[in-house]
Amino acid sequence: MESSSGEQGTRGASISLKRHIEWIDTDAAGRYHYATALRLIEDAETSLLAQLGIVDIFTRLPRAHLEADFKRMVNFRDTIEVNLEVVSVGNSSVSYEFELLHEGELCVGGKLVGVLVDPDGRPTRWPDEHRQLLMPDGV
């Protein structure tokens, strides 16, 4: 499995990973289970935060919103490209857009929003240095 490093785009930090669909990711028919897409997106998010040097905040970033459109089936041992990009950083939220591709064809696309919380679970403002890493162009 390969991964490429995080990049700073015109919208926000991004990452692209390649992963194989393993047997554990599939249903009885050998097609991937929908929860696999969520795990792959979370894998990309963790990798992006690690490359930005702020992976420690992952445990304080619960989900506030998730939407996904499933367009194409994926099967056991297919190679998937997982793309994740930061599209906005609010006071305490971070919004990502994601897509999972197989052979260049969209399989799943959507949006994920997380909220940064303090140790007591209350939303808290993003530190300026984290905001700059996530949205280097200040969008």
C-alpha positions as CSV (number, residue, x, y, z in Angstrom):
1,M,0.0,0.0,0.0
2,E,1.2,3.5,-0.9
3,S,0.5,6.9,0.5
4,S,1.5,10.3,-0.7
5,S,2.4,13.2,1.5
6,G,0.0,15.9,2.4
7,E,-0.1,18.8,0.0
8,Q,-1.1,22.4,0.5
9,G,-3.7,23.2,-2.2
10,T,-5.6,26.4,-3.0
11,R,-8.4,25.4,-0.6
12,G,-6.7,23.5,2.2
13,A,-4.4,20.8,3.2
14,S,-5.0,17.5,1.4
15,I,-3.9,13.9,1.2
16,S,-4.2,11.0,-1.2
17,L,-3.8,7.4,-0.1
18,K,-4.0,4.1,-1.9
19,R,-5.5,1.1,-0.1
20,H,-6.6,-2.4,-1.0
21,I,-10.0,-3.7,0.0
22,E,-9.2,-6.6,2.3
23,W,-11.4,-9.6,3.1
24,I,-12.4,-8.1,6.5
25,D,-13.7,-5.1,4.6
26,T,-16.3,-7.1,2.6
27,D,-19.7,-8.6,3.0
28,A,-20.6,-12.2,2.2
29,A,-20.6,-11.4,-1.5
30,G,-17.1,-10.1,-1.4
31,R,-18.2,-6.5,-1.9
32,Y,-17.0,-3.8,0.5
33,H,-19.3,-3.0,3.4
34,Y,-20.3,0.7,3.5
35,A,-18.5,1.1,6.9
36,T,-15.3,0.4,5.1
37,A,-15.5,3.7,3.3
38,L,-15.8,5.5,6.6
39,R,-12.8,3.7,8.0
40,L,-10.8,4.6,4.9
41,I,-11.8,8.3,5.2
42,E,-10.8,8.2,8.9
43,D,-7.4,6.6,7.9
44,A,-6.8,9.5,5.5
45,E,-7.8,12.1,8.1
46,T,-5.4,10.6,10.7
47,S,-2.6,10.5,8.1
48,L,-3.2,14.1,7.1
49,L,-3.2,15.3,10.7
50,A,0.0,13.3,11.4
51,Q,1.8,14.9,8.4
52,L,0.7,18.3,9.6
53,G,2.2,17.5,13.0
54,I,-1.1,17.8,14.9
55,V,-2.3,14.2,15.1
56,D,-2.6,14.6,18.9
57,I,-5.9,16.6,18.4
58,F,-7.5,13.6,16.7
59,T,-8.9,12.3,20.0
60,R,-10.5,15.7,20.5
61,L,-12.2,15.8,17.1
62,P,-15.6,14.1,17.2
63,R,-17.9,14.0,14.2
64,A,-20.6,16.6,13.9
65,H,-21.8,15.7,10.3
66,L,-21.2,13.1,7.7
67,E,-22.7,12.7,4.3
68,A,-21.7,10.2,1.7
69,D,-23.0,9.2,-1.8
70,F,-22.2,5.6,-2.8
71,K,-21.9,5.5,-6.6
72,R,-20.1,2.2,-7.4
73,M,-19.4,-1.2,-5.8
74,V,-15.9,-2.2,-4.8
75,N,-14.7,-5.7,-4.5
76,F,-12.2,-7.7,-2.5
77,R,-8.6,-6.8,-3.4
78,D,-9.6,-3.8,-5.5
79,T,-7.2,-0.8,-5.1
80,I,-8.9,2.3,-3.9
81,E,-7.6,5.9,-4.0
82,V,-8.7,7.9,-1.0
83,N,-8.6,11.7,-1.4
84,L,-9.3,14.0,1.5
85,E,-9.2,17.8,1.5
86,V,-9.8,20.5,4.1
87,V,-12.4,22.9,2.6
88,S,-13.0,25.1,5.6
89,V,-12.1,25.8,9.2
90,G,-14.6,27.5,11.4
91,N,-14.3,28.7,15.0
92,S,-14.2,25.1,16.3
93,S,-15.1,23.0,13.2
94,V,-13.2,21.6,10.3
95,S,-14.9,20.5,7.1
96,Y,-13.4,18.0,4.7
97,E,-14.5,16.8,1.3
98,F,-13.6,13.2,0.3
99,E,-13.7,10.8,-2.5
100,L,-12.9,7.2,-3.0
101,L,-11.9,6.2,-6.5
102,H,-11.4,2.8,-8.2
103,E,-9.6,2.9,-11.5
104,G,-10.4,6.7,-11.7
105,E,-14.1,6.1,-11.2
106,L,-15.9,7.7,-8.3
107,C,-17.1,5.1,-5.8
108,V,-18.0,7.3,-2.8
109,G,-18.0,11.1,-2.4
110,G,-19.0,13.3,0.4
111,K,-18.3,15.6,3.3
112,L,-17.2,15.2,6.9
113,V,-17.3,17.8,9.7
114,G,-15.5,17.5,13.0
115,V,-15.6,19.8,16.0
116,L,-12.5,20.5,18.1
117,V,-13.4,20.0,21.8
118,D,-11.6,20.7,25.0
119,P,-10.7,17.9,27.5
120,D,-14.3,18.3,29.0
121,G,-15.9,17.8,25.6
122,R,-16.9,21.4,25.0
123,P,-16.3,23.0,21.5
124,T,-13.1,25.1,21.6
125,R,-11.5,27.5,19.2
126,W,-8.8,26.2,16.8
127,P,-5.4,27.5,17.7
128,D,-4.1,29.9,15.1
129,E,-1.1,27.7,14.3
130,H,-3.4,24.7,13.6
131,R,-5.8,26.8,11.5
132,Q,-2.8,27.9,9.4
133,L,-1.7,24.3,8.8
134,L,-5.2,23.2,7.9
135,M,-6.0,26.2,5.7
136,P,-2.7,27.7,4.6
137,D,-4.4,30.0,2.1
138,G,-6.7,31.4,4.8
139,V,-9.9,30.4,2.9
